Amino acid sequence: MTNTHVPVRAEAAPIRKWVPPWRNPWRRPYVLSAITWLYILWSLLPLLIAVQFSFNDGRSRSTWQGFSTQWYCCAEGSVGEDPSLLLALENSLILGVATVLVATPLGVMLAMGLTRWRSRSSKVANGIALVPLVTPEIVVGSALYLVMVNLYQFVPLGRPAMLLGHVTFSVSYVLVIVRSRLLSIGGDYEEAARDLGASPLQAIRTILIPLLMPSIFASAMIVFATSLDDFVVSQFLFGDASNITVPVKLYNAVRAAPTPALNALASLLLVGSFLALILAYVGLRARRRGARSPLEDLADYG
Amino acid sequence: MAEPNDRRDRTARRLWPALALPGTFWLIALFLVPVYAVMAVAFSGTINIFGEPVPAWNPLDWQFATFNKVISDSVSGPYQQVWIRTAIYSFWALLISMVVGYPVAYYTARLAGKRRGLVLALILAPWWINYITRMLAWVNLLQDDGYVNKALGIFGVAPISWLSGNSYTVVMALAYGYLPYFIIPLFASLDRIDPRLLEASRDLGVGAVGTFLRVTLPLSKMGLITALVITALPMAGDYYTNTLVSGSPNTNMVGNLIELFLLQGPSKNFGAALVLLLSLVLLFFMAYYLILTQRASREAAR
């Protein structure tokens, strides 16, 4: 019996000297890593070039003529000198801050209410609150435009209409972010506070709000960044040139009379939203030092 | 103790709905009512002296002549070509997103190793950069004397006029614009796959390709569908990409028609009817995505 087995085993397990790379599961993923880095290059290099041209020492946006900060200030038509560009920047910042101030408390209250209030109506309200997230922007923009023009005529197109529009899509972001935090901390802390004699409002103020603070802060920053970057809703609601925001200004000017001043304006917008996001990142990092990185949390808020 | 306890519970029961009330009211007034306004304008039967439709707020006054005209023009008429073009552009842009986005998401989630944080940050970056700015960057590069034509000139290719009604440019710009939104949800779903499942598959003798086809791909199916829906929804209503990189009516998409009717002409009822039709076409995807997110948040709550 043993005699017949030995040669069979020797045949079945020959010593492989060479394994083709596609059969080796531990090889380095050269192809995938090349695709990824090429994609990153493709997605970011044009933006780096655009920022570079905001420092061009000439009017061209396609030929490099040396370094200069004249398109920020103070050549003719630069961001610092062209009143329409400064106005756009000012409008965007004011709108962003106002949107944060209205949308954050509204969204936090909605999140607390909808998470802790368990009934059929809360499910309906929750559904309504999530629909804006999946509605194409052009539908949101045109619906808001038509309602402002035809029904809410007391809201003039311009800053008030844009504020209402921006808050509407921002509330859902705040809801999603704060709600996920509420679900993860559970109801035990409030219950403990209530058992120790705190009123419901006291429990919210002294226990829930402090616990939620990092995610409230992060959502405020994300709201600021999305408001700053919004194009469609603003374009439908801005009314006239005196209320124009940076993205709408860029859109209108790209094909009309482009100079590197536009690149400078775009670069400033970029800096603004990145500052907000870095703050959001810090806020999310303060939230928990768990296994998941704050970057992954940001990824989840898509 | 029973009596104050009762009062406490009653206050608490009223507190949560009261907190949810302002946000819910806001979303009803500024999301549901606007959507109804789109219907009121689309189904309007009267035109005022400025040639603008008078919204029919009462459903009993709804006239379907405009809506029927828009449908018949879309099925076999002047808009037919535009709808087909929208579908074809979106299809190619989504295909490119899938071919580029899947490997990038896979690499970032599974294989990036110690560079994972960096890769994730670089992939998230374009997501937070203003869309118009990203298009502006490409408009710079694609000028007749821009870097792209200069680079092609090295290989003896004659300058191509990229920015005047070139459908390839529009498809590439759409893919470039929406790829970040595609990659992130896919990354999130690939990231959640338990690596032990892949190891088990390997240990049971399945090769790399087999493991991918039989384990990774089925487990990431939901993420892939989410990514497709998330990108297809805004892409179908996109008009700004087209205006920025083409500007020619030969590449018009449905969004361009809507913007034209609503913001640049008096025929707002046609615009509203097109918004309604587009929403109906996309409703299936929106509902599907909403159900997915609801299910995910229910699972998170558990």
Interface residues (C-beta under 8 A of the other chain):
Chain A: W22 R23 P25 P29 V31 L32 S33 I35 T36 Y39 I40 W42 S43 L44 P46 L47 I49 A50 F53 R61 S62 T63 L106 G107 M109 L110 M112 G113 L114 R116 W117 S119 S121 S122 A125 G127 I128 A129 L130 V131 P132 L133 V134 T135 P136 E137 I138 V139 V140 S142 A143 L144 Y145 L146 V147 N150 L151 L164 G165 V167 T168 V171 L175 R179 S180 L183 R194 S199 P200 L201 I204 A225 L228 D229 F231 V232 Q235 F236 V246 P247 L250 Y251 V254 R255 P258 L262 N263 A266 L269 L270 S273 F274 L277 S293 L295 E296 L298 A299 D300 G302
Chain B: R8 T11 A12 L15 W16 P17 A18 L19 A20 L21 P22 G23 T24 W26 L27 I28 L30 F31 L32 V33 P34 V35 A37 V38 A40 V41 P55 W57 V100 P103 V104 Y106 Y107 T108 L111 A112 G117 V119 L120 A121 L122 I123 L124 A125 P126 W127 W128 I129 N130 Y131 I132 T133 R134 M135 L136 A137 W138 V139 N140 L141 Q143 D145 G146 Y147 Y176 L179 P180 Y181 I184 P185 F187 A188 D191 R202 G207 A208 V209 I230 L233 P234 A236 G237 D238 Y239 Y240 T243 L244 G247 G255 I258 E259 L262 L263 K268 G271 A272 V275 L278 S279 L282 M286 Y289 L290 T293 Q294 S297 A300 A301
